[in-house]
Amino acid sequence: MSIDIVGQLKYRLQDHVCALLAVLGSDNAGVALQIEPKDGEDALLTLSDGANVRILEVQVKGAEVRITHDVLVDWLAHFPDRDDSGSLLERLVADPRKSVLFVASGRCNDEVVPHVVELAVHTTEVKKGLVTIQTERGMRASLQDYANATSKADKGLAKKRRAHIGKLLPVISTTVLKASLQRVLVAERLDEQEILRRIRDKLVSRHRVVPDRVEEVTRRITEIVMREKRTGVDVLPEVKKVIASGVAADPLVVASYVSRGEEKALLSQLAEDSALLLTGAPRVGKSFCARSLASLLQNQGYSVRICSDVAEADRYLCEPVEGNRVALVDDPFGGAHAADYASRELMLLHALIPKLGNGRRLIVSQAQDRLLEVSRCKSIDQIRIGKLSWVEMGIGNAIFLGALWAMSADEYAVPAALKAQVAEAIQAEQLDLEPGCLVYLAANHDRLDIALPLEEVVRYARQDSKSLGSALRQELLAPLMSALVVASTPALPTAEPELAFVLDSGRIDRPGESDVRAVMSSFGQSSTAPPALPPSYVPQPVLSARESDSLEQLELRRMVSAMSRRYTFSHPFYRASAESLIDAATSRSTEEALSLVERALFTIDADTARAAATNLGWIHQNLDTREGQQGVVDLAIRGLHSIFPVVRDLCFEFLVRRLGSLPVKLQSDVSSWVRSVTMMKLSYVEWSGDQPRIPAATIANSLEVDVFPAAVSSAEVKDALELLNSVRPDPLSIRDAAKVVAFLEKSPGQLTSQITARLLSIDVSMVRAPVVRLWLSQPRNDDQHLLQRIFSEQHPAVTRAAYQGVVEAWPSCDHRRRDALTSGLRAMADSPVSAAVLIDRLVVIARDEFGGKDTPWALLEALMPRVLQQLPIGASFRDERLYDVMDKAIGNISLQSLLEIVDRWIELVQHSSLSGIPSDYILGVSHILISGVSSESGERASRVESLLALPGTAARIRVVSDLVDAWGDLSTEERTRLLQHLATKALDEVWLKAAALTRSLVPAEIQTALLPGGVDLESQPEMVINRLPPQLLDACVQIFTGDHPAIYYVGAHGSRNAVWNVILRRIARMPTHSMFDVVWRWLLSFGNSKELTEVARELGPEQAERLAGLLLERKRHTSGEFMQEVWETLFGLPVDEELKSEWISQMAALAPSALDSLEEHENWIPESQREEFLSHFAEDLVVRELLSAWLNLMENLEDPASEHSRQIPNVAEVIDLVVERAPPKHWHTYEMILNFLKLTKTSDEALKSKLEERRTLGIKRAHERPERHTSSLENWNGRS
């Protein structure tokens, strides 16, 4: 046999041994497994019980040699590659926590037998007494022989290694070596066939993997082992997922299930209809019967999946693979609590059943109260799903009930008297207890007095879930029940460490909360930050003794089920009991509940975090106070920053389902929520088992990513592509699916309909979204089945991907394809979330980089009306882009479509006006209406009426402004209506009139209607000022200048009317006028120093203080605009010197924000006042003089290393002393010092850090502009 073949066999054995260790360790908490760790052996097992950590190094030895002390010594003398120290023996001696396990194909001789153990992951020592002094002496002798041996084959490194062992041996005492040998383990006679047999046995017996799936599961585990060599990654989380994928749904039926006698008929009905819809009263056994039917089908070869909702069942059943499948959905419309989207679930169920073909079965179990509620019918027999009726289950016959009671009574050791009392009542048909009540009675008989009449027994058995919850609270089981119900779902059990973490109210760490708020691109360079460690608990959470006892007690009562040390409730009734413990009865109970949810949401276990996010809906219902429900909403918003994208998706779903009931302020955040669930790409994430996980931030709060990530080769995905392109039902891990998607993005030509259909069945949106874009980005035919699935998606990432794909394909599509794509996107756009996604894309569709060279106006035409209609109130988008694209759309879309968009736009403005002040561009709808719709069309007048009737003065003054500007384009009817509107008595009529009178061109009809007789805008300024009603004049000045932010924001200001320019300049010389300050602020904004200087001189010393105040006030809010000439005029006026000093003091106080450096004061301060100004900065000047003197001194030194230079004080020490005693006032002085230290190569890093901190703080304070105080506008409707 060649060396190559031997090597391959050796590595194959090693891989399978590691796979077996992974199988053995996957159901053990506190175990981690690395493959070929750096400077280690073939594998490394880390074992933690919460208090102690043990390390087990593993070597695989495939040679079938007799294992003697000499062979064992050779194995222990294994050194790191190319090193002559750090042997396995040394590591073993140095670290008492460490053990070594040799997995060998050979057999041990008698002297090595003390080291033989069964292969296991928790064995770290041989039994006490097996390793004796004789054992130690034998091994020491063999070690000495190894050190003394000489061989011609030994090279330099080998000789050094033998010498090293020889030097080490005398140092190791007998006691230490004997103790170390206690931790040397050998699992013997294990060849490859035996290893594979053990893998199969453990998968079937311990993990209950379906036998026909064992080979596939083994292959996938081995692939993980091979892939993760030398990566340092713990393979067990991913291995657990792979094992779970091959496990029969656990448990479909318990071993003690009692047949109802109806199963055969129900199976026949299911075979005929492909779907079975079960309903009935609570606790009649619907869920158990449904699982029994699924189990019977599983025994016939069907694959079974228990689905959390109808959408998941749809993806599972519609995946185009061979083999028979059953999906079981329990309470899709809600159980103890109504489902958030029950009506949508009902709609999806109607759509799914007709799609069920041969080999596809659907079983739905639904409590009848929720079914009647969502269907709005009075009785079950009125409800039909297509052609199917619901099967209403009763409690069962006496034979069934008697058998169920007998079994339950035996299982829970019910006393004979009670057992007989109930059995006799069932037989006599005097007792009609539901099956669930019978089981509950048996399990909890110990809390019941024996000698009770039958009616009391019945009352106890039928107690509701809330009563049971109260009883459990009294038994002090409430904390554990509450934590478990928050941290698990029926499909997502939680592990002990997570349960301990959730229960520990003293923990403040939230390792499952991401610190990434943005993504930063790098171009081909490796990250500048070291890779972050995976999230972990510090310290490791451990259940207390009391909590462990409580968990065991619940498990013994069969209220909690456990598998692989993961826990959930065994029946919906017990879950409902635990849910009742989460309430808002008191402030304390609310706070405790929210604290539980927060910890569960931010664990490092993906399943626990998913469960907590899934449970937000019923928790929100239970915490029925304002504080409680807002607390849940706040946690869901925080959950958008989970490290797990799937948790972000669930929190996003929760928020979106309640969008309409949330405050408008929160609704306006929907766009940022969308970004949270769409910003991550597959190339950005790392993996936690088979779930994508967002890495820790690398720079500040940003994740540094490579714009051009490493490509995935075809060889890496060859098998996965082959599987996806076939109808084989083998599952594909999400991680492998992600690799396939990454490959297809570079090789889109290899994407087939079959691959697309299967990838669309993946439950992770990050995988589906890029597949959707790839499929839609090329013209296709005969893919209606795929389009139906794609356009029924609701996730925003998929919506965005679908739109991008359609736009890319648009130029190459024929009319039929375009119609199909447009129809699909219209259906997809019919939701607030999709609207929030699409609006950002539609408003830039006319740009080449977003819509292509030939803008697809038909898409805009089809989508924009629906998007604007569905857009959440307050949703943020670039409204200037909306205005721009609609301005360009005029003439490119039909009149009818334009009108529909305008109608939706006006509705949007109405909502915006009710909650705040609409922006300039959003109010541009009036311009779009006038310029895009002809008055002759007859379609404009009613919409002008709607615009004039908008709520709020701010919106209406803008509409009036636009209509007056467009006077020449208005019909006679529209002009008449505008004049009537302006003449109508209203609280804010003066503002509407002012808006009309301040346009650049004011029509004569407007002037005649609004101005006093004998006055028009061509009259002398004094006449206009004196004859206009004061309120109207003031309003005209306010609107013309836009002095008030509300007027400026809506864009009704800034007209270029020459007459009003003259009028305002006249008011600027009238200090007694009410608008004097407003006009001066307006003049200051133009920065015409010559004009302002002239007016200031005219106004004289009486107004000097007032004008100085206006100048200083503007300086507080602007940079530059020094107005030195105006200040020279004011300082030159005959005013009190103290007042001038006060001006200088205020200017000095403003200097850090007004001046980039003190040198700039010469552009601001008149020369006569500069000395006084600089006197306020004595501390800065001292530093400047010191730095200048020092530089001069250093320049004049002939030899900086001379004795004279060494007598000069340390510059850093002096600067530090000066700055501490008299800190400079301007931040630029600190910058000068830092530059000086750099120039002189001073290396005092502590001083530099202190100076940089003060400089940064100074700049921050300089940029903190005070808010401008604005008074409320009189006679104004709405916010101002």
Summary of the structure (lengths in Angstrom):
residues: 1280
radius of gyration: 40.0
end to end distance: 90.7
largest distance: 127.5
contacts: 4106
relative contact order: 0.03
helix: 58%
strand: 8%
